Amino acid sequence: MSVDYNENESKFMRKAKENPFVPVGMAGFFAIVGYRLLKLKNRGDTKMSVHLIHMRVAAQGFVVGAMTLGVLYSMYKEYIVKPREEQKALQHK
């Protein structure tokens, strides 16, 4: 099984070009987790489990939001931009 893509371009970079919200979601996830881990020292009297649950919910919420924006962007390209380009191509013929 050989993968057919440009050797100079990694699979991640190719996927990032196809769906630009994937790297945004990943960066946001890691940023939120990193921030909440730094705040772990100053959590006060909050239980560790509650702090970790809040961190997980915030990180997952960001990823779900990025995925939603990615789907909306893909739908916009597929159902609005593409038909306009096809209609313009037919008009110029």
NUTIZA-109781 format. One line per 3 residues: for each residue x, y, z of N, C-alpha, C, O. Coordinates in pm, 1 decimal, always signed. Layout:
// NUTIZA-109781
X,Y,Z,X,Y,Z,X,Y,Z,X,Y,Z | ... $
***
This chain:
// NUTIZA-109781
+83.3,-118.0,+0.0,+0.0,+0.0,+0.0,+87.8,+124.3,+0.0,+152.7,+155.3,+99.9 | +89.5,+193.0,-108.9,+169.1,+314.7,-114.4,+76.2,+436.0,-107.8,-32.4,+437.3,-165.7 | +121.7,+535.2,-37.1,+46.4,+658.9,-24.5,+93.9,+751.4,-134.7,+214.0,+774.2,-149.3 $
+0.4,+805.1,-212.8,+36.7,+886.1,-328.1,+19.3,+1034.6,-294.4,-87.7,+1091.5,-315.9 | +122.5,+1095.2,-242.6,+124.2,+1239.2,-222.6,+267.3,+1288.3,-234.2,+362.3,+1210.3,-227.4 | +280.7,+1416.4,-251.4,+410.5,+1476.6,-272.8,+503.6,+1444.8,-155.3,+465.1,+1460.6,-39.4 $
+623.9,+1400.8,-184.7,+717.2,+1362.3,-79.0,+758.7,+1480.6,+7.0,+789.1,+1462.8,+124.9 | +760.5,+1600.0,-49.0,+802.5,+1718.2,+25.7,+693.4,+1770.0,+117.7,+719.2,+1853.9,+204.0 | +575.2,+1721.9,+100.4,+461.5,+1771.8,+177.5,+411.2,+1660.7,+269.9,+379.0,+1550.7,+225.0 $
+405.3,+1691.0,+397.4,+360.5,+1589.0,+491.6,+209.0,+1571.8,+482.2,+137.9,+1657.3,+429.5 | +162.9,+1461.1,+533.8,+19.4,+1432.4,+532.1,-57.1,+1535.8,+615.0,-166.7,+1577.6,+577.6 | +2.3,+1576.8,+728.7,-62.6,+1676.9,+813.2,-78.8,+1809.3,+738.8,-184.4,+1872.0,+746.9 $
+24.1,+1852.1,+667.0,+16.4,+1980.3,+594.7,-87.0,+1972.1,+482.5,-157.5,+2069.3,+455.4 | -95.8,+1857.8,+418.3,-195.7,+1841.0,+312.1,-336.3,+1849.2,+370.0,-423.5,+1915.1,+313.5 | -358.0,+1782.0,+483.0,-489.3,+1785.8,+548.2,-519.8,+1926.3,+600.0,-635.0,+1969.5,+596.4 $
-419.3,+1997.0,+647.4,-439.3,+2133.6,+697.5,-481.5,+2226.3,+584.7,-559.8,+2318.5,+607.2 | -431.3,+2203.8,+464.4,-472.5,+2286.1,+350.4,-616.8,+2255.0,+310.6,-691.4,+2344.5,+270.7 | -655.3,+2128.6,+321.5,-791.5,+2089.7,+286.5,-892.1,+2142.4,+388.0,-1001.1,+2186.0,+350.9 $
-856.2,+2138.4,+515.2,-945.1,+2184.3,+621.7,-863.8,+2268.8,+719.7,-802.0,+2213.9,+810.9 | -862.4,+2401.5,+702.7,-774.1,+2486.7,+783.3,-812.8,+2496.3,+930.6,-735.3,+2549.8,+1009.9 | -928.2,+2447.2,+969.3,-969.0,+2458.1,+1108.6,-915.5,+2344.4,+1195.2,-928.0,+2349.3,+1317.6 $
-855.7,+2241.6,+1133.4,-795.2,+2133.5,+1211.0,-676.8,+2185.0,+1292.8,-672.0,+2159.9,+1413.2 | -580.0,+2256.7,+1231.7,-470.3,+2308.8,+1313.2,-516.4,+2412.3,+1415.4,-457.8,+2423.4,+1523.1 | -620.2,+2487.6,+1382.5,-673.9,+2585.3,+1478.1,-730.3,+2512.8,+1599.5,-705.9,+2553.8,+1713.0 $
-804.9,+2406.4,+1576.8,-860.8,+2328.2,+1686.8,-753.6,+2263.6,+1772.2,-763.9,+2261.3,+1894.8 | -650.2,+2210.8,+1706.9,-541.8,+2148.6,+1781.9,-465.0,+2251.3,+1863.6,-432.1,+2226.5,+1979.5 | -436.3,+2367.0,+1803.6,-363.3,+2471.3,+1876.0,-444.9,+2521.9,+1994.8,-390.6,+2542.9,+2103.2 $
-573.8,+2541.1,+1974.5,-659.1,+2585.8,+2084.1,-666.7,+2483.7,+2195.3,-664.7,+2519.4,+2313.1 | -675.5,+2357.3,+2159.0,-679.3,+2249.5,+2258.4,-553.8,+2252.7,+2344.9,-562.0,+2251.2,+2467.7 | -437.7,+2257.1,+2279.9,-312.6,+2256.0,+2355.2,-293.9,+2384.6,+2435.1,-237.6,+2381.5,+2544.5 $
-339.7,+2496.7,+2382.3,-328.9,+2622.6,+2456.5,-414.1,+2619.0,+2583.2,-368.8,+2660.5,+2689.9 | -535.9,+2570.0,+2571.9,-624.6,+2563.1,+2688.6,-569.6,+2465.8,+2792.9,-568.5,+2496.1,+2912.2 | -524.3,+2349.3,+2747.6,-468.7,+2251.3,+2841.0,-344.2,+2307.8,+2909.2,-327.7,+2292.5,+3030.2 $
-256.8,+2372.7,+2832.6,-136.9,+2432.4,+2891.4,-169.6,+2541.1,+2992.1,-109.0,+2547.3,+3099.1 | -264.6,+2626.5,+2958.5,-304.1,+2733.6,+3049.6,-363.2,+2678.4,+3178.9,-330.2,+2723.9,+3288.4 | -451.2,+2579.6,+3164.2,-513.7,+2522.6,+3284.4,-413.9,+2444.3,+3369.5,-428.0,+2438.3,+3491.6 $
-313.9,+2385.0,+3306.3,-210.8,+2317.6,+3385.3,-126.3,+2418.3,+3462.6,-83.6,+2390.6,+3574.6 | -102.0,+2535.5,+3402.8,-30.8,+2640.4,+3475.4,-114.0,+2693.4,+3591.4,-60.0,+2727.5,+3696.7 | -244.6,+2700.3,+3572.4,-334.0,+2748.6,+3677.6,-357.3,+2643.6,+3786.3,-422.0,+2671.7,+3887.2 $
-305.6,+2525.1,+3766.2,-326.4,+2416.6,+3862.1,-270.5,+2451.7,+4000.3,-327.6,+2413.2,+4102.4 | -158.9,+2524.8,+4003.1,-98.7,+2563.4,+4131.2,-190.1,+2655.8,+4211.3,-196.2,+2647.4,+4334.0 | -260.6,+2743.5,+4141.2,-341.2,+2846.8,+4207.0,-489.6,+2813.1,+4206.3,-573.1,+2903.3,+4199.3 $
-523.2,+2687.3,+4213.4,-664.2,+2650.2,+4204.2,-738.3,+2672.1,+4334.6,-860.7,+2659.5,+4338.3 | -667.5,+2704.4,+4441.3,-732.7,+2729.2,+4569.4,-783.1,+2601.5,+4631.9,-713.2,+2500.2,+4634.4 | -905.6,+2606.6,+4682.8,-959.9,+2488.4,+4749.6,-1044.4,+2402.1,+4655.5,-1118.6,+2315.0,+4700.9 $
-1033.1,+2426.3,+4524.9,-1105.9,+2345.3,+4426.9,-1042.9,+2205.6,+4419.7,-920.7,+2191.6,+4416.4 | -1126.9,+2104.8,+4417.4,-1076.6,+1967.7,+4407.4,-1005.3,+1947.9,+4274.1,-1037.8,+2012.5,+4174.5 | -909.5,+1859.3,+4274.0,-833.9,+1828.2,+4152.5,-925.7,+1774.9,+4043.4,-912.0,+1812.5,+3927.0 $
-1018.3,+1688.2,+4079.6,-1107.0,+1628.6,+3979.1,-1194.7,+1734.6,+3913.3,-1218.5,+1728.7,+3792.7 | -1242.4,+1830.4,+3990.4,-1325.8,+1937.8,+3934.4,-1243.3,+2024.9,+3840.7,-1290.6,+2064.9,+3734.3 | -1120.0,+2054.1,+3880.6,-1032.3,+2135.0,+3795.7,-1005.2,+2063.8,+3662.8,-1009.5,+2126.1,+3556.7 $
-977.8,+1934.3,+3668.7,-950.5,+1858.3,+3546.9,-1074.4,+1846.8,+3458.1,-1063.7,+1850.5,+3335.5 | -1190.6,+1833.1,+3519.4,-1314.7,+1827.9,+3441.1,-1337.3,+1960.4,+3369.3,-1375.4,+1961.4,+3252.3 | -1314.6,+2071.2,+3437.5,-1330.5,+2202.3,+3373.5,-1231.7,+2219.8,+3258.3,-1265.9,+2275.6,+3154.0 $
-1109.0,+2171.6,+3278.2,-1009.0,+2180.5,+3172.5,-1052.9,+2098.5,+3051.9,-1042.8,+2144.5,+2938.2 | -1101.2,+1977.6,+3076.4,-1144.4,+1890.5,+2966.4,-1262.0,+1950.1,+2891.0,-1265.2,+1947.4,+2768.0 | -1358.4,+2003.7,+2964.5,-1476.5,+2061.8,+2900.5,-1438.4,+2183.4,+2815.7,-1488.2,+2199.6,+2704.2 $
-1350.4,+2268.3,+2868.4,-1307.7,+2385.8,+2792.2,-1233.0,+2344.6,+2665.5,-1258.0,+2399.6,+2558.3 | -1142.0,+2248.6,+2677.2,-1064.2,+2204.7,+2561.1,-1154.1,+2137.4,+2457.4,-1140.9,+2163.3,+2337.8 | -1244.8,+2051.7,+2502.4,-1335.7,+1985.9,+2408.4,-1431.1,+2085.5,+2344.9,-1464.8,+2073.1,+2227.1 $
-1474.6,+2183.2,+2421.4,-1562.5,+2286.2,+2365.9,-1494.7,+2364.0,+2255.0,-1556.6,+2394.2,+2153.0 | -1367.7,+2396.5,+2274.4,-1294.4,+2467.5,+2170.3,-1280.9,+2382.4,+2045.2,-1299.2,+2432.1,+1934.1 | -1249.1,+2254.7,+2062.0,-1232.5,+2165.5,+1947.0,-1365.5,+2148.5,+1872.6,-1368.6,+2151.2,+1749.6 $
-1473.5,+2131.2,+1946.0,-1605.2,+2116.8,+1881.4,-1641.0,+2245.2,+1806.5,-1695.6,+2239.3,+1696.3 | -1610.8,+2360.2,+1864.9,-1634.9,+2487.1,+1796.2,-1553.8,+2499.4,+1668.4,-1605.3,+2544.4,+1566.1 | -1427.5,+2459.7,+1673.5,-1343.4,+2463.9,+1553.8,-1394.4,+2367.0,+1447.9,-1393.3,+2398.6,+1328.9 $
-1439.5,+2248.5,+1491.0,-1495.0,+2152.8,+1394.6,-1622.1,+2206.8,+1330.3,-1643.2,+2189.7,+1210.2 | -1706.4,+2271.7,+1409.3,-1829.6,+2330.4,+1356.6,-1797.7,+2437.6,+1253.6,-1858.7,+2441.5,+1146.8 | -1702.4,+2524.5,+1285.4,-1662.1,+2627.4,+1189.0,-1604.0,+2564.7,+1062.9,-1627.2,+2614.1,+952.5 $
-1529.0,+2457.1,+1078.5,-1473.6,+2388.5,+962.3,-1581.4,+2329.9,+872.5,-1571.5,+2337.6,+750.1 | -1683.4,+2271.9,+932.2,-1793.6,+2215.9,+853.7,-1870.1,+2327.9,+782.8,-1906.3,+2314.5,+665.9 | -1894.3,+2437.2,+853.1,-1964.0,+2550.1,+791.2,-1882.5,+2608.0,+676.1,-1938.5,+2643.9,+572.5 $
-1751.9,+2617.3,+693.0,-1664.2,+2667.4,+588.1,-1666.0,+2574.1,+466.4,-1671.3,+2620.0,+352.3 | -1661.7,+2444.2,+491.7,-1666.8,+2347.7,+381.9,-1799.7,+2354.6,+307.8,-1803.6,+2347.2,+184.9 | -1908.2,+2368.7,+382.8,-2039.6,+2380.3,+319.4,-2048.9,+2508.6,+237.2,-2106.2,+2508.5,+128.2 $
-1993.8,+2616.3,+288.1,-1992.8,+2743.3,+214.2,-1918.1,+2728.2,+82.2,-1965.7,+2772.0,-22.5 | -1799.5,+2665.0,+88.2,-1722.6,+2645.4,-34.5,-1796.4,+2555.1,-132.3,-1798.0,+2581.3,-252.6 | -1857.8,+2448.3,-80.5,-1920.8,+2348.8,-168.0,-2052.4,+2397.6,-227.9,-2078.9,+2373.9,-345.8 $
-2135.1,+2465.5,-148.5,-2269.9,+2497.7,-193.1,-2290.6,+2642.9,-233.4,-2394.9,+2675.3,-290.4 | -2196.4,+2730.7,-206.4,-2213.5,+2871.2,-244.9,-2106.2,+2914.3,-344.7,-2138.7,+2967.5,-450.8 | -1980.2,+2892.3,-312.2,-1871.4,+2938.5,-398.4,-1863.2,+2855.0,-525.5,-1853.0,+2910.6,-634.9 $
-1867.5,+2724.0,-513.3,-1853.4,+2635.9,-629.3,-1964.9,+2657.6,-732.4,-1934.4,+2667.2,-851.3 | -2093.8,+2665.8,-692.2,-2197.5,+2692.4,-792.7,-2181.7,+2828.7,-861.4,-2211.0,+2842.2,-980.2 | -2135.6,+2928.8,-787.0,-2112.0,+3059.9,-848.9,-2004.7,+3051.4,-955.7,-2019.7,+3107.3,-1064.3 $
-1895.1,+2980.4,-924.6,-1787.2,+2965.8,-1022.0,-1834.7,+2887.9,-1144.3,-1798.7,+2921.9,-1257.1 | -1914.5,+2784.5,-1123.3,-1966.6,+2706.8,-1235.6,-2060.4,+2792.5,-1320.7,-2059.2,+2783.4,-1443.5 | -2141.7,+2875.6,-1255.2,-2234.5,+2961.0,-1329.2,-2157.4,+3065.7,-1409.1,-2194.8,+3094.8,-1522.7 $
-2051.4,+3123.0,-1353.3,-1971.3,+3220.0,-1425.0,-1901.3,+3155.0,-1543.7,-1888.1,+3216.8,-1649.3 | -1856.4,+3030.8,-1527.1,-1789.5,+2960.5,-1636.6,-1887.7,+2934.6,-1749.6,-1849.7,+2942.2,-1866.5 | -2013.2,+2904.1,-1717.8,-2112.5,+2882.3,-1822.5,-2148.0,+3012.5,-1894.0,-2174.7,+3011.4,-2014.1 $
-2148.6,+3122.8,-1822.9,-2182.4,+3251.9,-1882.8,-2072.5,+3298.9,-1977.5,-2101.4,+3366.3,-2076.4 | -1948.7,+3265.0,-1949.2,-1836.2,+3310.8,-2032.9,-1818.9,+3226.2,-2157.0,-1743.1,+3263.9,-2246.3 | -1886.7,+3112.9,-2165.8,-1874.9,+3026.7,-2285.2,-1956.5,+3076.3,-2397.4,-1957.7,+3015.5,-2504.5 $
***
